[in-house]
Amino acid sequence: MQEFFMDYGLWLLIGLLVIIGLVFLLSGRGKARDVVQDIAPTLPAETPPVPFVESVPAAPVVVPVEHVAPVTAPIAPVAVDPTPAPEPVPVSPAVTAAPESEDDLLRLKGVGPKLKTLLIDLGVTRFTQIAAWTDADLAAIDAKLGNFKGRPVRDQWIDQAKYLAAGDIAGFEAKYGKL
């Protein structure tokens, strides 16, 4: 008997594991059907139809209006806040310069339609404006970019704008790729 287990023990173990797996799978399949039946939608109980009743218009009601004297109330003085409004932060002329016409900001690598709209709302419409940004201007604009914060530095907008403002398309494409 010991020889039998020595010769066929591994095969017996594999067979036992296969049988256990089949029993597990078959027992789980029955439970899955029960769960599906429990989850299956049940139809709502039928409600009896409501008969249609035609509405009858009611006779108009007339209410006599009595003369009422107007009420006058004293007007309370309005409180005025004595603190002056905060002054706007001065921005470099490079940011606020009035453009004659807009440049296509989509030509800058890293600027898409949403970012272009945001830049136009911030008053940035020309490559010359971006090319003239100082570090302070860059920080001010970057703080207003929301989800796009960090893009001007990461995508090197100032350097790109210098090429595009000068009309150096060949230099731009050599450094940043095809337009």
C-alpha positions as CSV (number, residue, x, y, z in Angstrom):
1,M,0.0,0.0,0.0
2,Q,2.9,2.3,0.8
3,E,4.3,1.8,-2.7
4,F,1.0,2.7,-4.2
5,F,1.0,6.1,-2.5
6,M,4.7,6.6,-3.3
7,D,4.0,6.0,-7.0
8,Y,0.6,7.7,-7.4
9,G,0.6,10.1,-4.5
10,L,1.2,13.2,-6.6
11,W,-1.6,12.2,-9.0
12,L,-4.0,11.5,-6.2
13,L,-3.3,15.0,-4.7
14,I,-3.9,16.7,-8.0
15,G,-7.1,14.7,-8.5
16,L,-8.3,15.7,-5.1
17,L,-7.6,19.4,-5.7
18,V,-9.5,19.2,-9.0
19,I,-12.5,17.6,-7.3
20,I,-12.5,20.3,-4.6
21,G,-12.3,23.0,-7.2
22,L,-15.3,21.5,-9.1
23,V,-17.4,21.2,-6.0
24,F,-16.5,24.8,-5.1
25,L,-17.4,26.1,-8.6
26,L,-20.7,24.1,-8.7
27,S,-21.8,25.1,-5.3
28,G,-21.1,28.8,-6.1
29,R,-23.1,28.6,-9.3
30,G,-26.3,27.7,-7.4
31,K,-25.8,30.6,-5.0
32,A,-25.3,33.0,-8.0
33,R,-28.7,32.0,-9.3
34,D,-30.2,32.7,-5.9
35,V,-28.6,36.1,-5.8
36,V,-29.7,37.0,-9.3
37,Q,-33.3,36.0,-8.4
38,D,-33.1,38.1,-5.3
39,I,-31.9,41.1,-7.2
40,A,-34.3,40.7,-10.1
41,P,-36.7,43.6,-10.3
42,T,-40.2,43.0,-9.1
43,L,-43.1,44.6,-10.8
44,P,-45.0,47.1,-8.8
45,A,-48.5,46.1,-7.7
46,E,-51.0,47.3,-10.2
47,T,-53.0,50.3,-9.0
48,P,-56.5,50.7,-10.2
49,P,-57.0,53.3,-12.8
50,V,-58.2,56.7,-11.6
51,P,-61.4,57.7,-13.4
52,F,-61.2,60.9,-15.3
53,V,-63.4,63.6,-13.7
54,E,-64.1,66.7,-15.7
55,S,-63.6,69.8,-13.6
56,V,-66.4,72.3,-13.3
57,P,-65.5,76.0,-13.3
58,A,-66.4,77.8,-10.1
59,A,-68.2,81.0,-10.1
60,P,-66.0,84.1,-9.6
61,V,-65.8,85.4,-6.1
62,V,-66.1,89.2,-5.7
63,V,-64.4,90.7,-2.6
64,P,-65.3,94.3,-1.8
65,V,-62.2,96.5,-1.5
66,E,-62.2,99.0,1.3
67,H,-60.2,102.2,1.3
68,V,-57.0,101.7,3.1
69,A,-54.8,104.7,4.1
70,P,-51.2,104.5,2.9
71,V,-48.7,103.6,5.6
72,T,-45.6,105.8,5.9
73,A,-42.6,104.5,7.8
74,P,-39.6,106.6,8.7
75,I,-36.6,105.9,6.4
76,A,-33.6,104.6,8.3
77,P,-30.2,106.0,7.4
78,V,-28.0,103.7,5.4
79,A,-24.6,102.9,7.0
80,V,-21.6,103.6,4.7
81,D,-18.4,101.7,5.2
82,P,-15.7,104.2,5.9
83,T,-12.8,102.0,4.7
84,P,-11.7,102.8,1.2
85,A,-11.7,100.1,-1.5
86,P,-8.4,98.3,-2.0
87,E,-6.4,99.7,-4.9
88,P,-5.6,97.4,-7.8
89,V,-2.1,95.9,-7.9
90,P,-0.1,97.7,-10.6
91,V,0.9,95.4,-13.4
92,S,3.7,95.8,-15.9
93,P,2.9,97.6,-19.1
94,A,3.9,94.4,-20.9
95,V,0.7,92.8,-19.5
96,T,-1.7,95.6,-19.9
97,A,-0.6,97.0,-23.3
98,A,-3.6,97.5,-25.6
99,P,-3.2,95.3,-28.6
100,E,-4.0,96.4,-32.2
101,S,-4.9,92.8,-33.1
102,E,-4.6,89.5,-31.4
103,D,-1.8,86.9,-32.1
104,D,-2.8,83.3,-32.3
105,L,-1.7,82.2,-28.8
106,L,-2.4,78.6,-29.8
107,R,0.9,78.6,-31.6
108,L,2.7,78.5,-28.3
109,K,3.5,75.0,-27.2
110,G,1.5,74.1,-24.1
111,V,-1.4,76.5,-24.8
112,G,-4.7,75.0,-25.8
113,P,-8.1,76.5,-26.3
114,K,-9.1,76.8,-22.7
115,L,-5.7,78.3,-21.7
116,K,-5.9,80.7,-24.7
117,T,-9.3,81.9,-23.5
118,L,-8.0,82.4,-19.9
119,L,-5.0,84.4,-21.2
120,I,-7.3,86.6,-23.2
121,D,-9.4,87.2,-20.2
122,L,-6.3,88.2,-18.3
123,G,-5.5,90.7,-21.1
124,V,-2.7,88.8,-22.7
125,T,-3.3,88.7,-26.5
126,R,0.1,89.3,-28.1
127,F,3.4,87.5,-28.3
128,T,5.2,90.8,-27.6
129,Q,3.4,91.0,-24.2
130,I,4.6,87.6,-23.2
131,A,8.1,88.2,-24.5
132,A,8.4,91.3,-22.3
133,W,7.3,89.6,-19.1
134,T,9.6,90.0,-16.1
135,D,9.8,87.5,-13.3
136,A,7.2,89.6,-11.3
137,D,4.9,89.6,-14.3
138,L,5.4,85.8,-14.8
139,A,4.6,85.2,-11.1
140,A,1.4,87.4,-11.2
141,I,0.1,85.7,-14.3
142,D,1.0,82.2,-13.1
143,A,-0.9,82.9,-9.8
144,K,-4.1,83.6,-11.9
145,L,-3.9,80.5,-14.1
146,G,-5.6,78.1,-11.7
147,N,-5.3,74.5,-12.9
148,F,-2.7,75.6,-15.5
149,K,-0.3,77.0,-12.9
150,G,3.3,76.4,-13.7
151,R,2.8,76.1,-17.5
152,P,4.5,79.4,-18.4
153,V,7.8,78.3,-16.8
154,R,7.6,74.6,-17.7
155,D,6.8,75.3,-21.4
156,Q,9.1,78.3,-21.7
157,W,6.5,80.7,-23.0
158,I,8.7,83.8,-22.7
159,D,11.4,82.2,-24.9
160,Q,8.8,80.9,-27.4
161,A,7.1,84.3,-27.5
162,K,10.4,86.0,-28.3
163,Y,10.8,83.8,-31.4
164,L,7.2,84.3,-32.5
165,A,7.2,88.0,-31.8
166,A,10.3,88.5,-33.9
167,G,8.8,86.3,-36.7
168,D,11.7,83.8,-36.4
169,I,9.6,80.7,-37.3
170,A,12.7,78.7,-38.4
171,G,14.4,79.4,-35.0
172,F,11.2,78.5,-33.2
173,E,10.8,75.2,-35.1
174,A,14.4,74.3,-34.6
175,K,14.1,74.6,-30.8
176,Y,10.4,73.7,-30.1
177,G,9.3,71.6,-33.1
178,K,7.0,72.1,-36.0
179,L,4.3,74.8,-35.7
